[in-house]
Amino acid sequence: MGREDGVSGTGIIDKAFEALYASDDVSLDTAASLLAADRTADAELARRGEEFVRTLWGRGWQPADLARTVRRELSDEHVRVLASVIRAETAGYERLPHRWQAQLDELDPGAVRPTDRFSYATTVLELYRILVRLPRLDAVGPVPGEKLPPPVAGEPRMLSRIRALLAKAEATGYPEEAEALTAKAQELMARHSLDEATLAAGAPSPETPGAIRIGVEPPYEQAKAILLDAVATANHCRAVWNEAYGFSTVVGFEADLDPVELLYTSLLVQGTAAMTRAEAEQRAGGRKRTKSFRQSFLLAYANRLGARLSATSRRVAAETPTLLPALASRDLAVTNRTDELFPETRSTRVRAAWDEDGWTHGTTAADKTSLHPNRPHLP
């Protein structure tokens, strides 16, 4: 089919895009019909999508943030279309900011187009309607096209060691071995923070804190956010949860940020596995699985682990008391940066039905992940 009344592809897009700001789906269906009827609008439709995400980069969003939001609000097909748009937009940059390539690698690589043009146009418009309504976020790093710091070749050796320890902790079938491996990872993180504090104390122009966003996905996202906050606090960072968009922003010095994400992810895997085992024991005893059991388990797990992680960090710091002022200075810098980024944060109550058995099992699981660095490894 050809153009309507001689209107160009760009004109068709302008007319169709009025539906992005309408509150009804009838307008969107009409717009999808316009786009499906005119193939000359396809290139402009794709170009506008790239323009939307480019605008969102400047508004503080990153690829993982967009994918998380679209996944929560729409379907897998919308996520695939988003991935295609993001890849097209980012392909033209000589370099991308730190951590962006890893986010791009996580995007769904599946096929995009459905069988008919109307369905595809509807999917695209539903996606764009979400994108144009997203608010501004606090920036947590540079955006594509800005001047970037020199690239770092490879991963720091310390981070590779932590990654390897936690991978082994997740894979082992021996709980005591998992305990020892996780404990060693936390001790490495604490000692690395001390090393960084030593370097910063003698540097004429110390670095300033940065930030990353870490997804906090349902179910039981409140307990997960508490666990992430515990890991961040124990490692000289601060975490601020954005419930509406399913992430926490972790503020800290660069050397601490990736280890915090690694440890949180690993502890979540280990905690979920322990919860599954506890539920199996409950079912064997004749008790049905309950949401309150799982919520209470994860809350107790996060609460207990937070205390143990912090104890490990304090023990390591106490071994070098001359560095305590430098650590305190860095902690203050992180707190000030967090206050700058989030001047209106507020506390929230834990909204979870309490289950005594779940709390007890969660506390026990956290104790079994006890961060005791001298536990022997099992063969």
ROROVO-712172 format. One line per 8 residues: their letters; for each residue x, y, z of C-alpha. Coordinates in nm, 3 decimals. Each point is the difference from the previous one (the first is absolute). Example, Ala and Ser with C-alpha at 12.3 -4.5 7.8 and 13.67 -1.06 7.14 Angstrom:
<sites>
as> 1.230,-0.450,0.780 ~ 0.137,0.344,-0.066
</sites>
This chain:
<sites>
mgredgvs> 0.000,0.000,0.000 ~ 0.121,0.353,-0.071 ~ 0.005,0.331,0.180 ~ -0.318,0.158,0.133 ~ -0.090,0.331,-0.167 ~ 0.358,0.048,-0.117 ~ 0.133,0.024,0.357 ~ 0.369,-0.091,0.030
gtgiidka> 0.136,-0.272,0.227 ~ 0.102,0.270,0.248 ~ -0.349,0.149,-0.010 ~ -0.155,-0.340,0.065 ~ 0.228,-0.043,0.301 ~ -0.092,0.342,0.138 ~ -0.367,-0.078,-0.034 ~ 0.032,-0.348,0.147
fealyasd> 0.215,0.114,0.291 ~ -0.280,0.213,0.138 ~ -0.129,-0.328,0.142 ~ 0.307,-0.031,0.223 ~ -0.139,0.276,0.219 ~ -0.363,-0.115,-0.006 ~ -0.149,-0.196,0.288 ~ -0.207,-0.242,-0.208
dvsldtaa> 0.097,-0.306,-0.204 ~ -0.238,0.090,-0.284 ~ 0.230,0.283,-0.102 ~ 0.293,-0.239,0.007 ~ -0.183,-0.251,-0.222 ~ -0.074,0.276,-0.250 ~ 0.364,0.107,0.003 ~ 0.114,-0.360,-0.054
sllaadrt> -0.229,-0.026,-0.301 ~ 0.156,0.314,-0.149 ~ 0.352,-0.138,0.041 ~ -0.091,-0.346,-0.126 ~ -0.149,0.150,-0.317 ~ 0.312,0.195,-0.100 ~ 0.336,-0.173,-0.034 ~ 0.169,0.330,-0.074
adaelarr> -0.035,0.085,0.370 ~ 0.208,-0.299,0.119 ~ 0.340,0.168,-0.009 ~ -0.131,0.311,0.175 ~ -0.173,-0.216,0.261 ~ 0.332,-0.168,0.082 ~ 0.186,0.332,0.001 ~ -0.249,0.150,0.247
geefvrtl> 0.050,-0.299,0.231 ~ 0.375,0.061,0.004 ~ -0.070,0.365,0.073 ~ -0.220,-0.095,0.295 ~ 0.265,-0.218,0.165 ~ 0.273,0.256,-0.074 ~ -0.209,0.257,0.186 ~ -0.040,-0.243,0.289
wgrgwqpa> 0.378,-0.047,0.026 ~ 0.019,0.373,0.067 ~ -0.278,-0.036,0.258 ~ 0.202,-0.247,0.207 ~ -0.127,-0.332,-0.137 ~ 0.223,-0.291,-0.106 ~ -0.075,-0.307,-0.216 ~ -0.062,-0.232,0.296
dlartvrr> -0.238,0.253,0.156 ~ -0.209,0.020,-0.315 ~ -0.007,-0.377,-0.047 ~ -0.104,-0.052,0.362 ~ -0.282,0.254,-0.024 ~ -0.134,-0.129,-0.330 ~ 0.015,-0.359,0.124 ~ -0.205,0.096,0.305
elsdehvr> -0.259,0.192,-0.199 ~ -0.030,-0.179,-0.334 ~ 0.095,-0.330,-0.168 ~ 0.310,-0.183,-0.121 ~ -0.075,0.117,-0.353 ~ 0.020,0.363,0.114 ~ 0.333,-0.073,0.169 ~ 0.134,-0.146,-0.326
vlasvira> -0.106,0.310,-0.192 ~ 0.163,0.218,0.266 ~ 0.320,-0.204,-0.028 ~ 0.005,0.056,-0.375 ~ -0.048,0.375,0.042 ~ 0.271,0.026,0.267 ~ 0.250,-0.199,-0.204 ~ -0.062,0.218,-0.303
etagyerl> 0.041,0.320,0.201 ~ 0.318,-0.106,0.179 ~ 0.169,-0.150,-0.307 ~ 0.121,0.337,-0.120 ~ 0.215,0.088,0.301 ~ 0.372,-0.065,-0.006 ~ -0.007,-0.084,0.373 ~ -0.273,-0.059,0.255
phrwqaql> 0.009,0.088,0.372 ~ 0.127,-0.254,0.252 ~ -0.251,-0.282,0.063 ~ -0.213,0.085,-0.304 ~ 0.133,-0.281,-0.219 ~ -0.085,-0.253,0.269 ~ -0.354,0.138,0.008 ~ -0.028,-0.023,-0.378
deldpgav> 0.119,-0.360,0.011 ~ -0.292,-0.082,0.233 ~ -0.264,0.129,-0.244 ~ -0.224,-0.261,-0.163 ~ 0.151,-0.086,-0.341 ~ -0.317,-0.172,-0.130 ~ -0.184,0.075,-0.323 ~ -0.202,0.320,-0.001
rptdrfsy> -0.273,0.027,-0.258 ~ -0.335,-0.181,0.036 ~ -0.166,-0.135,-0.313 ~ -0.219,0.300,-0.084 ~ 0.070,0.372,-0.019 ~ -0.289,0.107,0.221 ~ 0.117,-0.218,0.291 ~ 0.355,0.129,-0.038
attvlely> -0.113,0.364,-0.014 ~ -0.214,-0.054,0.311 ~ 0.296,-0.150,0.187 ~ 0.226,0.290,-0.099 ~ -0.253,0.264,0.100 ~ -0.069,-0.167,0.335 ~ 0.374,-0.001,0.062 ~ 0.047,0.362,-0.105
rilvrlpr> -0.296,0.107,0.216 ~ 0.188,-0.135,0.303 ~ 0.329,0.166,-0.104 ~ -0.138,0.350,-0.053 ~ -0.161,-0.001,0.345 ~ 0.304,-0.102,0.205 ~ 0.119,0.260,0.253 ~ 0.350,0.132,0.045
ldavgpvp> 0.231,-0.208,0.221 ~ 0.307,0.111,0.188 ~ 0.299,-0.066,-0.225 ~ 0.239,-0.273,0.117 ~ 0.267,0.045,-0.263 ~ 0.082,0.147,-0.340 ~ -0.219,-0.058,-0.305 ~ 0.102,-0.108,-0.351
geklpppv> 0.157,0.283,-0.192 ~ 0.150,0.171,0.304 ~ 0.371,0.004,0.071 ~ 0.088,-0.323,0.179 ~ 0.293,-0.090,0.225 ~ 0.272,-0.216,-0.157 ~ -0.107,-0.364,-0.037 ~ 0.132,-0.255,0.248
ageprmls> 0.139,-0.318,-0.151 ~ -0.149,-0.311,0.157 ~ -0.155,-0.050,0.341 ~ 0.188,0.085,0.321 ~ 0.165,-0.309,0.147 ~ -0.179,0.047,0.332 ~ -0.340,0.005,-0.170 ~ 0.086,-0.315,-0.195
rirallak> 0.093,-0.176,0.325 ~ -0.326,0.105,0.166 ~ -0.199,-0.113,-0.303 ~ 0.171,-0.340,0.003 ~ -0.054,-0.049,0.375 ~ -0.369,0.084,-0.021 ~ -0.053,-0.221,-0.305 ~ 0.145,-0.291,0.196
aeatgype> -0.217,0.085,0.301 ~ -0.313,-0.013,-0.216 ~ 0.101,-0.325,-0.169 ~ 0.118,-0.208,0.293 ~ -0.223,-0.259,0.157 ~ 0.172,0.040,0.338 ~ -0.151,0.278,0.217 ~ 0.315,0.042,0.208
eaealtak> 0.210,0.047,-0.311 ~ -0.244,0.263,-0.123 ~ 0.033,0.175,0.337 ~ 0.379,0.011,-0.020 ~ 0.005,0.116,-0.362 ~ -0.252,0.279,0.059 ~ 0.185,0.107,0.314 ~ 0.325,0.023,-0.190
aqelmarh> -0.168,0.212,-0.269 ~ -0.126,0.249,0.259 ~ 0.340,0.014,0.166 ~ 0.163,0.073,-0.338 ~ -0.249,0.280,-0.055 ~ 0.070,0.150,0.341 ~ 0.376,-0.015,-0.048 ~ -0.029,0.151,-0.346
sldeatla> -0.191,0.295,0.147 ~ 0.285,0.049,0.244 ~ 0.251,-0.003,-0.286 ~ -0.204,0.259,-0.189 ~ -0.025,0.216,0.312 ~ 0.379,-0.017,0.035 ~ 0.049,0.117,-0.358 ~ -0.260,0.275,0.035
agapspet> 0.158,0.130,0.320 ~ 0.320,0.080,-0.188 ~ -0.159,0.122,-0.323 ~ -0.003,0.375,-0.072 ~ -0.336,-0.022,-0.180 ~ -0.201,-0.290,0.141 ~ -0.280,-0.140,-0.211 ~ -0.363,0.074,0.079
pgairigv> -0.269,-0.263,0.061 ~ -0.192,-0.139,-0.294 ~ -0.316,-0.209,-0.027 ~ -0.157,-0.298,-0.173 ~ -0.354,-0.133,-0.025 ~ -0.074,-0.360,0.094 ~ -0.329,-0.166,-0.085 ~ -0.217,-0.105,0.293
eppyeqak> -0.260,-0.222,-0.160 ~ -0.323,-0.144,0.141 ~ -0.105,-0.211,0.173 ~ 0.101,0.100,0.354 ~ 0.178,0.308,-0.130 ~ -0.012,0.175,0.337 ~ 0.202,-0.278,0.163 ~ 0.241,0.005,-0.294
ailldava> 0.042,0.377,0.030 ~ 0.080,-0.044,0.369 ~ 0.261,-0.264,-0.085 ~ 0.162,0.230,-0.257 ~ 0.002,0.285,0.252 ~ 0.173,-0.229,0.251 ~ 0.268,-0.101,-0.249 ~ 0.053,0.362,-0.108
tanhcrav> 0.023,0.135,0.356 ~ 0.250,-0.266,0.104 ~ 0.221,0.101,-0.292 ~ 0.007,0.379,0.044 ~ -0.284,0.068,-0.245 ~ -0.360,0.121,0.030 ~ -0.305,-0.145,-0.175 ~ -0.321,0.189,-0.083
wneaygfs> -0.297,-0.207,-0.120 ~ -0.231,0.119,-0.278 ~ -0.298,-0.230,0.042 ~ -0.194,0.142,-0.295 ~ 0.268,-0.089,-0.257 ~ 0.143,-0.313,0.163 ~ 0.358,0.100,0.079 ~ 0.225,0.130,0.275
tvvgfead> 0.268,0.260,-0.062 ~ 0.322,-0.090,0.178 ~ 0.228,0.296,0.070 ~ 0.365,-0.057,0.080 ~ 0.356,0.024,-0.124 ~ 0.059,-0.176,-0.329 ~ 0.214,-0.280,0.143 ~ -0.285,-0.105,0.233
ldpvelly> -0.295,0.010,-0.239 ~ 0.056,-0.310,-0.215 ~ 0.094,-0.219,0.301 ~ -0.323,0.107,0.176 ~ -0.205,-0.106,-0.302 ~ 0.186,-0.332,-0.023 ~ -0.045,-0.081,0.368 ~ -0.368,0.101,0.005
tsllvqgt> -0.076,-0.213,-0.305 ~ 0.180,-0.299,0.148 ~ -0.165,0.031,0.341 ~ -0.339,0.025,-0.168 ~ 0.071,-0.322,-0.192 ~ 0.120,-0.174,0.316 ~ -0.292,0.132,0.206 ~ -0.257,-0.109,-0.257
aamtraea> 0.153,-0.348,-0.010 ~ -0.008,-0.019,0.380 ~ -0.364,0.115,0.000 ~ -0.088,-0.273,-0.250 ~ 0.161,-0.262,0.224 ~ -0.183,0.134,0.306 ~ -0.331,-0.014,-0.186 ~ 0.068,-0.361,-0.096
eqraggrk> 0.050,-0.080,0.368 ~ -0.326,0.177,0.081 ~ -0.191,-0.198,-0.263 ~ 0.152,-0.323,0.126 ~ -0.141,0.089,0.342 ~ -0.345,0.052,-0.146 ~ 0.000,0.379,-0.026 ~ -0.095,0.173,-0.324
rtksfrqs> 0.215,0.266,-0.161 ~ -0.111,0.352,0.096 ~ 0.090,0.345,-0.121 ~ 0.046,0.118,0.359 ~ 0.256,-0.279,0.060 ~ 0.209,0.111,-0.297 ~ -0.025,0.370,0.087 ~ 0.098,-0.060,0.361
fllayanr> 0.284,-0.230,-0.106 ~ 0.157,0.258,-0.231 ~ -0.048,0.287,0.246 ~ 0.169,-0.197,0.278 ~ 0.275,-0.107,-0.240 ~ 0.066,0.363,-0.101 ~ -0.012,0.125,0.359 ~ 0.239,-0.261,0.135
lgarlsat> 0.243,0.016,-0.291 ~ 0.022,0.377,0.026 ~ 0.124,-0.027,0.356 ~ 0.254,-0.266,-0.088 ~ 0.133,0.184,-0.306 ~ 0.048,0.318,0.202 ~ 0.176,-0.194,0.274 ~ 0.248,-0.137,-0.252
srrvaaet> 0.070,0.348,-0.139 ~ 0.052,0.143,0.349 ~ 0.235,-0.283,0.093 ~ 0.214,0.053,-0.311 ~ 0.006,0.378,0.050 ~ 0.104,-0.039,0.364 ~ 0.314,-0.183,-0.112 ~ 0.129,0.330,-0.143
ptllpala> -0.124,0.271,0.239 ~ 0.212,0.270,-0.163 ~ -0.229,-0.019,-0.305 ~ -0.323,0.055,0.191 ~ 0.005,0.381,-0.060 ~ 0.042,-0.058,-0.375 ~ -0.289,-0.248,-0.002 ~ -0.216,0.242,0.197
srdlavtn> 0.079,0.274,-0.250 ~ -0.102,-0.221,-0.290 ~ -0.318,-0.105,0.178 ~ -0.087,0.366,0.051 ~ 0.063,0.072,-0.369 ~ -0.238,-0.284,-0.095 ~ -0.267,0.127,0.240 ~ 0.029,0.354,-0.137
rtdelfpe> -0.022,-0.123,-0.358 ~ -0.306,-0.208,0.083 ~ -0.166,0.304,0.156 ~ 0.077,0.202,-0.313 ~ -0.154,-0.262,-0.229 ~ -0.298,-0.076,0.224 ~ -0.089,0.299,0.218 ~ -0.353,-0.129,0.060
trstrvra> 0.049,-0.362,0.099 ~ -0.230,-0.145,0.265 ~ -0.015,-0.314,0.207 ~ -0.265,-0.259,-0.071 ~ -0.162,-0.262,0.215 ~ 0.047,-0.367,-0.076 ~ -0.324,-0.120,-0.153 ~ 0.002,-0.374,0.057
awdedgwt> -0.209,-0.252,0.187 ~ 0.219,-0.147,0.274 ~ 0.061,-0.372,0.019 ~ 0.198,-0.128,0.299 ~ 0.124,-0.313,-0.175 ~ 0.108,0.203,-0.302 ~ 0.189,0.248,0.219 ~ 0.172,-0.279,0.191
hgttaadk> 0.103,-0.184,-0.316 ~ 0.122,0.324,-0.160 ~ 0.213,0.087,0.302 ~ 0.144,-0.350,0.003 ~ 0.081,0.022,-0.372 ~ 0.180,0.331,0.055 ~ 0.197,-0.155,0.285 ~ 0.098,-0.286,-0.229
tslhpnrp> 0.128,0.261,-0.243 ~ 0.197,0.129,0.295 ~ 0.290,0.216,-0.105 ~ 0.262,-0.171,0.209 ~ 0.323,0.021,-0.199 ~ 0.176,-0.289,0.175 ~ -0.251,-0.272,-0.081 ~ 0.182,-0.287,-0.176
hlp> -0.100,-0.082,-0.357 ~ -0.153,-0.340,-0.050 ~ 0.149,-0.223,-0.268
</sites>
